[in-house]
Amino acid sequence: MKKVYFILIGLLSQQGLNAQILVDNFSTAGNLNGYNSWANHSGTVNQIQITGSSALTYTDYPNSGVGGSILINSTNTEDCNRVITNQTSGTVYASFLLKGTTGTTGSGAYFFHFGPNPWTTSNWIARVWARVNSGNLQFQITDGSTAGTYLSTNYALNTVHLIVVKFNIISGSTSLFINPNLSGSEPAADQTISGTANNVGGIAFREASNLPELTISNVRVATSWDQAPLPVRLTSFNALVRNNLVNLKWTTATEIQNYGFEIERAQVTTTSPRNLRYAKIGFVRGSGTSNSPKEYSFIDNSRLYGVYSYRLKQVDIDGGYEYSDAVTVRVGTRPIVFDVKNYPNPFNPETNIRYELPNSGNVNLSIYNLLGEKVATLVDEYKEEGIYQEAFDARDLPSGVYFSILQTEGIKVTRKILLIK
């Protein structure tokens, strides 16, 4: 989600849509203290720095590659916090990307934690620790400031890792996830500890002498797993047929660098129900980068007949793209006349050739000039009964009169078309 990832899950509840509390991509270089409501609460020398345009990347993480990053330097001792909307019940999640670059084997220290509101320098909870062990990173989570037990799993230095912290406000239970599976619902945690119940009113990053050097980017805080580490998703995609028109509607929860959606359509036949030939029929511009739900719609007014499959091709600003799952609908009434026509007519340089088949059979649709020379073949294959449409691009042909000729077994229909440049 640079992409908008397509996982059809139905409409989110209103609670789910409002679950996002904070997204911070550290987009402006300089001191973290004073940036975007971050405030120093300990240490003033060698402050935590933001490096612009240096965000880490991690497959399927929503903010991957967006903005900058902060550097937790092991020789400095500053702490910075950011107050969030006070949470007094339920569960709070925080996620961020992390890369450790240097460090010597040691006891490590905690570098991230939740805190209460109003913010104080005590009662911190859900503290995430890091250390270097034999050239690798190790992590743990604690309720207090005393080190507990590090996880035995080693994580490589100079590699981006996804960290997710979960805190239950009522019970005080705290969980740590490292590089969790992002393809579905919340997985099992790597470590869970009991702790002290408390409200959550802020998050903080901390420097300490025993820490490895850590680069951190793309912080998200939410009250659900869906809105913390999971990819940006298409939350619904539906098709409604009314008066022979197909109304497509879809929604997204959040978007990252989304240029827009190409709408593609394919006819579903009994001879090729799976080998579908999709063609672009429209485009709807996206919302770029957004942390709020967006609604989109597109009306296909082609008035075709048959069973059709629609899908969305979501295109990133940088050219990357991702396809949605498809929706299938039956539309229109059976044609009763073997016919062909085009629109617009006259045209320059493209037109749509629409043809109707009351019966199935081998069909040829070709374009001829006034001399009777064939200049294009648009269709030459078996087709089931239905109404079809083909695009004809005449940009390489001179202006003049042409003929679209539709033929099947024993039937031939000719229509004059006019190219004006």
C-alpha positions as CSV (number, residue, x, y, z in Angstrom):
1,M,0.0,0.0,0.0
2,K,2.5,2.3,-1.1
3,K,-0.4,0.2,-2.4
4,V,-4.0,-0.2,-1.6
5,Y,-4.1,-3.9,-1.0
6,F,-7.3,-5.7,-1.9
7,I,-8.8,-8.0,0.7
8,L,-12.5,-8.2,0.5
9,I,-13.8,-8.4,4.1
10,G,-17.1,-6.6,3.9
11,L,-17.8,-3.3,5.6
12,L,-15.9,-2.4,8.7
13,S,-17.9,-1.5,11.8
14,Q,-18.0,2.1,12.7
15,Q,-15.7,1.3,15.6
16,G,-13.2,-0.3,13.3
17,L,-13.2,2.8,11.0
18,N,-12.5,5.1,13.9
19,A,-9.8,2.8,15.4
20,Q,-6.8,4.8,14.1
21,I,-5.3,7.1,16.7
22,L,-2.0,8.2,15.3
23,V,0.1,7.9,12.1
24,D,3.5,9.7,12.1
25,N,5.9,9.3,9.2
26,F,8.6,11.8,10.5
27,S,8.3,13.8,7.3
28,T,10.4,16.9,8.3
29,A,14.1,16.7,9.0
30,G,15.4,18.2,12.3
31,N,15.0,17.6,16.0
32,L,12.2,15.2,17.1
33,N,11.6,17.5,20.0
34,G,9.1,20.2,18.8
35,Y,8.1,18.3,15.7
36,N,4.5,17.4,15.2
37,S,3.6,17.6,18.9
38,W,6.6,15.5,20.1
39,A,8.0,16.9,23.4
40,N,11.2,16.3,25.3
41,H,10.8,15.0,28.8
42,S,14.4,13.9,29.6
43,G,17.9,15.0,28.3
44,T,18.6,18.0,26.1
45,V,22.1,17.2,24.6
46,N,22.5,15.4,21.2
47,Q,18.7,15.2,20.7
48,I,16.9,12.5,18.7
49,Q,17.1,13.5,15.0
50,I,14.7,13.1,12.1
51,T,16.2,12.4,8.8
52,G,13.9,13.3,5.9
53,S,13.1,11.0,3.0
54,S,14.7,8.0,4.7
55,A,11.7,5.9,5.7
56,L,12.3,2.2,6.0
57,T,10.4,-0.2,3.7
58,Y,8.6,-3.4,4.7
59,T,6.4,-5.5,2.4
60,D,2.6,-5.0,3.0
61,Y,3.1,-2.4,5.8
62,P,0.8,0.6,5.2
63,N,3.3,3.4,5.5
64,S,6.2,1.6,4.1
65,G,8.7,3.9,2.4
66,V,6.7,7.1,3.3
67,G,8.4,10.1,5.0
68,G,11.6,10.0,7.0
69,S,13.0,8.2,10.1
70,I,14.4,8.9,13.6
71,L,17.8,7.7,14.8
72,I,18.1,6.4,18.4
73,N,21.8,7.0,19.1
74,S,23.3,4.8,21.9
75,T,25.6,7.7,23.0
76,N,22.7,10.1,23.7
77,T,20.1,10.1,26.5
78,E,17.1,12.1,25.2
79,D,13.5,10.9,25.7
80,C,10.7,12.3,23.6
81,N,6.9,11.6,23.9
82,R,3.8,12.4,22.0
83,V,0.5,12.6,23.7
84,I,-2.4,10.8,22.0
85,T,-6.2,10.7,22.7
86,N,-6.5,9.2,26.1
87,Q,-7.6,5.6,26.1
88,T,-9.3,4.3,29.2
89,S,-10.6,0.9,28.1
90,G,-10.0,-1.8,25.5
91,T,-6.7,-2.5,23.8
92,V,-4.1,-0.2,22.2
93,Y,-1.6,-1.2,19.5
94,A,1.5,0.6,18.4
95,S,3.5,-0.5,15.3
96,F,6.7,0.8,13.7
97,L,9.5,-0.2,11.4
98,L,13.0,-0.7,13.0
99,K,16.5,-1.4,11.7
100,G,19.5,-1.9,14.0
101,T,22.8,-0.9,12.5
102,T,25.6,-1.1,15.1
103,G,26.2,-2.2,18.6
104,T,28.3,-4.3,20.9
105,T,27.1,-7.3,22.9
106,G,25.5,-6.1,26.1
107,S,22.5,-5.9,28.4
108,G,20.6,-3.6,26.1
109,A,17.9,-1.1,27.3
110,Y,14.3,-0.1,26.5
111,F,13.7,2.4,23.7
112,F,9.9,2.5,23.4
113,H,7.0,2.6,25.8
114,F,3.4,3.7,26.4
115,G,2.6,6.3,29.1
116,P,-0.5,7.7,30.9
117,N,-2.3,10.9,30.3
118,P,-1.5,13.4,31.8
119,W,2.1,12.5,30.8
120,T,4.4,11.8,33.7
121,T,7.9,10.5,34.0
122,S,6.6,7.5,36.0
123,N,4.0,4.8,35.4
124,W,5.4,3.9,32.0
125,I,4.1,0.6,30.6
126,A,4.8,-1.8,27.7
127,R,8.5,-1.1,27.5
128,V,10.2,-2.6,24.4
129,W,13.9,-3.5,24.9
130,A,16.7,-4.3,22.4
131,R,20.2,-5.6,22.6
132,V,23.0,-7.0,20.4
133,N,23.8,-10.7,21.0
134,S,26.5,-12.3,19.0
135,G,26.0,-9.9,16.1
136,N,22.2,-10.1,16.1
137,L,19.3,-8.2,17.6
138,Q,17.2,-9.6,20.4
139,F,14.0,-8.1,21.9
140,Q,11.9,-8.3,25.0
141,I,9.0,-6.5,26.6
142,T,8.6,-5.5,30.2
143,D,6.0,-3.8,32.4
144,G,8.6,-1.9,34.5
145,S,12.2,-0.6,34.1
146,T,13.9,-3.8,35.2
147,A,15.1,-6.1,32.4
148,G,13.2,-9.4,32.1
149,T,13.9,-12.2,29.7
150,Y,15.0,-11.6,26.2
151,L,13.4,-13.7,23.4
152,S,15.9,-16.3,22.2
153,T,15.2,-15.6,18.5
154,N,17.9,-13.6,16.8
155,Y,17.1,-10.9,14.3
156,A,19.6,-9.7,11.8
157,L,21.3,-6.3,12.0
158,N,20.9,-4.0,9.0
159,T,17.6,-5.6,8.2
160,V,14.2,-3.9,8.6
161,H,11.9,-5.5,11.2
162,L,8.2,-4.8,12.0
163,I,7.5,-4.2,15.7
164,V,4.0,-4.3,17.1
165,V,3.2,-3.7,20.8
166,K,-0.2,-4.6,22.3
167,F,-1.5,-3.4,25.7
168,N,-4.7,-4.3,27.4
169,I,-5.7,-1.3,29.5
170,I,-8.0,-3.2,31.9
171,S,-5.8,-6.2,32.6
172,G,-2.3,-4.7,32.0
173,S,-1.4,-7.7,29.8
174,T,1.3,-6.7,27.3
175,S,2.3,-8.5,24.0
176,L,5.2,-8.1,21.6
177,F,5.0,-9.1,17.9
178,I,8.1,-9.1,15.7
179,N,7.7,-9.5,12.0
180,P,4.1,-10.8,12.3
181,N,2.1,-12.3,9.5
182,L,0.2,-9.5,7.8
183,S,-2.0,-11.6,5.6
184,G,-4.9,-12.1,8.0
185,S,-6.2,-11.6,11.5
186,E,-4.1,-11.1,14.6
187,P,-1.5,-13.9,15.0
188,A,0.0,-15.3,18.2
189,A,2.4,-13.0,20.0
190,D,6.1,-13.7,20.3
191,Q,6.0,-12.7,24.0
192,T,3.2,-11.8,26.4
193,I,3.6,-10.7,30.0
194,S,1.3,-9.6,32.8
195,G,1.4,-6.0,33.9
196,T,-0.2,-3.1,35.6
197,A,-3.6,-1.8,34.4
198,N,-3.4,1.8,33.3
199,N,-4.9,4.2,30.8
200,V,-2.8,5.1,27.7
201,G,-2.3,8.7,26.8
202,G,1.0,8.8,24.9
203,I,4.0,7.0,23.4
204,A,7.7,7.7,23.8
205,F,11.1,6.8,22.2
206,R,14.1,6.7,24.5
207,E,17.9,6.7,24.0
208,A,20.2,4.8,26.4
209,S,23.9,4.0,26.5
210,N,23.4,0.2,26.2
211,L,21.2,0.3,23.1
212,P,22.3,-0.7,19.6
213,E,21.9,2.2,17.1
214,L,18.3,2.0,15.9
215,T,16.6,3.6,12.9
216,I,12.8,3.8,13.3
217,S,10.1,5.0,11.0
218,N,6.3,4.9,10.2
219,V,4.7,4.8,13.6
220,R,1.0,3.8,13.8
221,V,-1.2,3.7,17.0
222,A,-4.7,2.2,16.9
223,T,-7.2,0.4,19.0
224,S,-7.5,-2.6,16.6
225,W,-5.0,-4.9,14.8
226,D,-6.7,-4.0,11.5
227,Q,-5.7,-0.3,11.8
228,A,-2.2,-0.8,13.4
229,P,0.1,-3.0,11.3
230,L,-2.2,-4.4,8.6
231,P,-1.9,-3.3,5.0
232,V,-4.2,-0.6,3.6
233,R,-7.2,-2.4,2.3
234,L,-10.1,-2.2,0.1
235,T,-12.9,-2.7,2.6
236,S,-15.8,-3.4,0.1
237,F,-16.4,-3.8,-3.6
238,N,-19.9,-4.3,-4.9
239,A,-21.8,-4.2,-8.2
240,L,-25.5,-3.3,-8.5
241,V,-27.5,-3.7,-11.7
242,R,-30.4,-1.2,-12.3
243,N,-32.1,-0.3,-15.6
244,N,-29.4,-2.2,-17.5
245,L,-26.7,-0.1,-15.9
246,V,-24.0,-1.5,-13.6
247,N,-23.1,0.7,-10.6
248,L,-19.8,-0.2,-9.1
249,K,-19.1,1.0,-5.5
250,W,-16.0,0.5,-3.3
251,T,-14.4,1.9,-0.2
252,T,-11.0,2.0,1.3
253,A,-9.9,2.4,4.9
254,T,-6.6,4.2,4.2
255,E,-4.4,4.8,1.2
256,I,-0.7,5.3,0.6
257,Q,0.3,7.1,-2.6
258,N,-2.8,6.0,-4.5
259,Y,-3.0,7.5,-7.9
260,G,-6.3,5.9,-8.8
261,F,-8.3,2.9,-10.0
262,E,-8.6,1.6,-13.5
263,I,-12.0,-0.2,-13.9
264,E,-11.7,-3.4,-16.0
265,R,-14.5,-5.6,-17.5
266,A,-14.6,-9.1,-19.0
267,Q,-17.5,-11.1,-20.3
268,V,-18.0,-14.5,-18.7
269,T,-18.9,-17.3,-21.1
270,T,-19.6,-21.0,-20.8
271,T,-16.7,-21.8,-23.1
272,S,-14.1,-19.7,-21.2
273,P,-15.5,-19.0,-17.7
274,R,-12.0,-18.7,-16.2
275,N,-9.8,-17.4,-19.0
276,L,-11.3,-13.9,-19.0
277,R,-10.1,-11.1,-21.3
278,Y,-10.3,-7.9,-19.2
279,A,-10.4,-4.5,-20.9
280,K,-10.1,-1.1,-19.3
281,I,-13.5,0.8,-19.4
282,G,-12.8,3.7,-17.1
283,F,-10.7,5.4,-14.4
284,V,-11.4,7.0,-11.0
285,R,-8.7,9.1,-9.4
286,G,-7.6,8.1,-5.9
287,S,-7.0,10.1,-2.8
288,G,-3.2,10.0,-2.7
289,T,-2.2,9.3,0.9
290,S,-5.2,9.3,3.4
291,N,-5.8,8.0,6.8
292,S,-9.6,8.2,6.6
293,P,-12.2,6.0,4.8
294,K,-12.9,7.0,1.2
295,E,-15.9,6.0,-1.0
296,Y,-15.8,5.6,-4.8
297,S,-18.2,4.7,-7.5
298,F,-18.3,4.2,-11.3
299,I,-21.3,3.6,-13.6
300,D,-20.9,1.3,-16.6
301,N,-23.6,2.5,-19.0
302,S,-22.6,0.3,-22.0
303,R,-26.0,-1.6,-21.7
304,L,-24.5,-4.9,-22.6
305,Y,-26.1,-8.3,-22.3
306,G,-24.7,-11.4,-20.5
307,V,-22.6,-12.2,-17.4
308,Y,-19.8,-9.8,-16.8
309,S,-16.9,-9.7,-14.4
310,Y,-15.5,-6.5,-13.0
311,R,-12.2,-5.8,-11.2
312,L,-10.2,-2.8,-10.0
313,K,-6.6,-2.1,-10.9
314,Q,-5.3,0.1,-8.2
315,V,-2.3,2.2,-9.5
316,D,0.3,3.8,-7.3
317,I,1.8,7.3,-8.0
318,D,5.1,5.5,-8.8
319,G,3.4,3.2,-11.3
320,G,3.1,0.1,-9.2
321,Y,-0.3,-1.6,-9.3
322,E,-2.5,-4.2,-7.6
323,Y,-5.7,-6.0,-8.7
324,S,-8.8,-6.5,-6.6
325,D,-10.8,-9.6,-6.5
326,A,-13.6,-9.6,-9.1
327,V,-17.3,-9.2,-8.8
328,T,-19.7,-10.8,-11.3
329,V,-23.1,-9.7,-12.4
330,R,-25.7,-10.6,-15.0
331,V,-27.0,-7.6,-17.0
332,G,-29.3,-6.7,-19.9
333,T,-31.8,-8.6,-22.1
334,R,-31.1,-11.0,-24.9
335,P,-30.6,-9.3,-28.3
336,I,-33.1,-10.2,-31.0
337,V,-31.4,-8.7,-34.1
338,F,-28.0,-9.5,-35.6
339,D,-26.5,-6.0,-35.8
340,V,-23.4,-3.8,-35.6
341,K,-23.0,0.0,-34.9
342,N,-20.4,2.3,-33.6
343,Y,-20.2,5.4,-31.4
344,P,-19.2,8.1,-31.8
345,N,-19.7,8.4,-35.5
346,P,-18.1,10.4,-37.0
347,F,-15.0,9.8,-34.8
348,N,-11.3,10.8,-34.4
349,P,-9.3,8.7,-33.9
350,E,-11.1,6.1,-31.7
351,T,-14.6,4.6,-31.7
352,N,-16.4,1.8,-30.1
353,I,-17.9,-1.0,-32.3
354,R,-20.9,-2.5,-30.6
355,Y,-22.4,-5.7,-32.0
356,E,-25.3,-7.9,-31.1
357,L,-25.6,-11.7,-31.5
358,P,-29.0,-13.3,-30.9
359,N,-27.4,-16.7,-31.5
360,S,-24.0,-18.2,-30.7
361,G,-21.5,-19.0,-33.5
362,N,-18.3,-18.1,-35.3
363,V,-18.1,-14.3,-35.8
364,N,-15.9,-12.0,-37.8
365,L,-15.9,-8.3,-37.3
366,S,-13.5,-6.4,-39.7
367,I,-13.0,-2.8,-41.0
368,Y,-12.7,-2.1,-44.7
369,N,-11.9,1.0,-46.7
370,L,-13.7,2.3,-49.9
371,L,-11.5,0.2,-52.1
372,G,-12.7,-3.0,-50.3
373,E,-9.4,-3.5,-48.6
374,K,-9.4,-4.9,-45.1
375,V,-7.6,-2.5,-42.7
376,A,-8.4,-4.2,-39.4
377,T,-9.8,-7.4,-37.9
378,L,-11.4,-6.8,-34.5
379,V,-13.0,-10.2,-33.9
380,D,-12.5,-13.6,-35.5
381,E,-13.7,-16.4,-33.1
382,Y,-16.6,-18.3,-31.6
383,K,-18.9,-16.1,-29.6
384,E,-21.9,-16.9,-27.5
385,E,-25.1,-15.0,-27.8
386,G,-24.9,-11.5,-26.3
387,I,-24.0,-7.9,-26.8
388,Y,-20.3,-7.1,-27.2
389,Q,-18.1,-4.0,-27.7
390,E,-14.7,-3.6,-29.3
391,A,-12.5,-0.5,-29.5
392,F,-11.2,0.6,-32.9
393,D,-8.2,2.9,-33.1
394,A,-7.8,4.5,-36.5
395,R,-4.9,6.9,-35.6
396,D,-2.7,5.4,-38.4
397,L,-5.4,5.6,-41.1
398,P,-6.3,8.6,-43.3
399,S,-9.6,10.4,-43.0
400,G,-12.5,9.0,-45.0
401,V,-15.3,6.6,-45.2
402,Y,-14.9,3.0,-43.9
403,F,-17.2,0.1,-43.3
404,S,-17.6,-2.2,-40.3
405,I,-18.7,-5.6,-41.5
406,L,-20.1,-8.2,-39.1
407,Q,-20.4,-11.8,-40.4
408,T,-21.5,-15.1,-39.1
409,E,-22.8,-18.2,-40.7
410,G,-25.1,-17.0,-43.6
411,I,-25.5,-13.5,-42.2
412,K,-23.6,-10.3,-43.0
413,V,-24.3,-6.7,-41.8
414,T,-22.4,-3.7,-43.1
415,R,-22.4,-0.2,-41.5
416,K,-20.7,3.0,-42.8
417,I,-18.4,4.7,-40.3
418,L,-16.7,8.1,-40.9
419,L,-13.2,9.0,-39.7
420,I,-12.6,12.8,-39.6
421,K,-9.2,14.1,-38.6
